[in-house]
Amino acid sequence: MASDHSVRVFFYMGNPQCYGVRAAVDEDTTTVRITLYEGTLPDAPAECTTLAASASLLITTHDPIGTRSVIPG
């Protein structure tokens, strides 16, 4: 956990010149579910090299994480 209201998630993604990632967060009283969506950038080159880039996002929650489970969506 990075703070009471945030957690950093680590993942692999495609070439960052071609792909972007966004997160959706669904919270309830026991769970914080984080779903990552990867897609082609609007201004991406026509051809992209294949690679797995290490990346991370800092996810901010509405309520403090506390003892809730953080799970993938």
Buried (B, 14 or more C-beta within 10 A) or exposed (E): EEEEEEBEBEBEBBBEEBBBBEBEBEBEEEEBBBEBEEEEEEEBEEEBEEEEEEBEBEBEBEEEBEEBEBEEE
